[in-house]
Amino acid sequence: MTNKELLYVEDALGHETFMKACSKQTAGALKDPNLSNYVFELEKKHSELYNKFLNLL
């Protein structure tokens, strides 16, 4: 893996970590159960994406 590719993966990991944290916080704060469940699913999706990027290393 080139240095540029490594920097891209590291950047993507940071973005996915941020999105996961935002999704978790938002899902906990929402009162509407349907919307909260949807955002919780987004958190799971960002966790999956994080793991996929991590496996590239």
C-alpha positions in Angstrom: 0.0 0.0 0.0 1.4 3.4 -1.0 1.8 6.2 1.5 -1.1 8.1 -0.2 -3.4 5.1 0.1 -2.5 4.7 3.7 -3.3 8.4 4.4 -6.7 7.9 2.6 -7.5 4.8 4.8 -6.5 6.7 8.0 -8.7 9.6 7.0 -11.6 7.3 6.2 -11.3 5.6 9.6 -11.4 9.0 11.3 -14.6 9.9 9.4 -16.3 6.7 10.2 -15.4 7.0 13.9 -16.9 10.5 13.9 -20.1 9.4 12.1 -20.5 6.4 14.4 -20.2 8.7 17.5 -22.7 11.2 16.0 -25.2 8.5 15.1 -25.0 6.9 18.6 -25.5 10.3 20.3 -28.3 11.3 18.0 -30.1 7.9 18.3 -30.1 8.2 22.1 -31.4 11.8 22.0 -34.3 11.2 19.6 -37.8 10.7 21.1 -39.4 9.2 18.0 -38.7 5.4 18.2 -38.9 4.9 14.4 -36.4 7.6 13.8 -34.2 6.5 16.6 -34.1 2.9 15.2 -33.2 4.3 11.8 -30.3 6.3 13.2 -29.2 3.3 15.2 -29.1 1.3 12.0 -26.9 4.0 10.5 -24.5 3.6 13.5 -24.3 -0.1 12.7 -23.6 0.7 9.1 -20.7 3.1 10.0 -19.3 0.4 12.3 -19.3 -2.1 9.4 -17.6 0.5 7.1 -15.0 1.2 9.8 -14.2 -2.5 10.1 -13.9 -2.8 6.3 -11.4 0.1 6.2 -9.5 -1.4 9.1 -9.2 -4.7 7.4 -7.4 -2.9 4.5 -4.5 -2.4 6.8 
